[in-house]
Amino acid sequence: MAEKIKAELLSFLKGSELPLSILVVESVGYLPALRRLFPRAALYAVTAGGQPEGPEYAGLSVHWTVLDYLAAPLPFVPETFDYIISDLLLEQAGNPQDIAAGFSRYIKQTGALLTSFRNIRHWSVLEELRDGHYYRVCARLFAKPEFEKLLYASYYKAVRMRAQRRAAPPEVMARLQEAAFENTHDDLETEFWLVYAARSMPELSLLKSFYTQAQRETLSRLLHRIEYGVDTARQVAAFWDFYDAVGLFPAYAANFVRESVFHPRRFYRHLRAFSAGRGEVREMLSEACASARSEEERAMLAALLREEDAI
């Protein structure tokens, strides 16, 4: 028989004093632990059954909303939450991608959805099917690759998973292996997959955490104008004015260039041509070279550094 999922989604998080905004959907058992981990966070909860009774929920300062999330949209403005937490979020969904994509709208660009799903390839499910039974007529089960594809199609950019295992009896595992069932990463003994789905790639998430969205949009616009030589001298001057005004620094600027610019060689040459006296150009190139992701990228940046030193 199937077992209940263990409440382990918080294993993805580290506690902090930051004033985060966190929403829990139905999985209200996480709230006491969340309050201990994040004492300054604004905690929100959505549940169709209303606020539960019990001393463990007293004094948690939770904003409660009574709502069936499968039947009505969440009543929050876009990009409100750092985290949305809900076990088995899509198991009862009529259209799981609608729910996954809809929830992504309420998560900040630096935030993530924490959820889980029941693995259709777990040995217990396969044994039931072998015996001619399927007891989850009203539930959706997923295989790991399909769940990942669903999340990527729903505007999440980076997905991590952890296994919650229940071992098979030796004779069952032997029977499945004899029938040529693959067992990569012990998938046949993983009853549930725990999921951390981020709105942004880790590198971009870090970049987005430093400055406001409006500042990042301004920086991106300036970089692209310099890259494509649009009124280059004036755009380079505007870039340095902006750099000084908001307190940019070489490592951040270099990483932003990497993630935003399509033609870095062209960009750095345009930037250098109108940046007399700005030693930050060399510092940006040094930072970019030190963190290059390939030998080809490193060689290109090293050549630009040599050009800079030759001036």
Summary of the structure (lengths in Angstrom):
residues: 311
radius of gyration: 24.7
end to end distance: 73.2
largest distance: 77.2
contacts: 899
relative contact order: 0.09
helix: 47%
strand: 17%
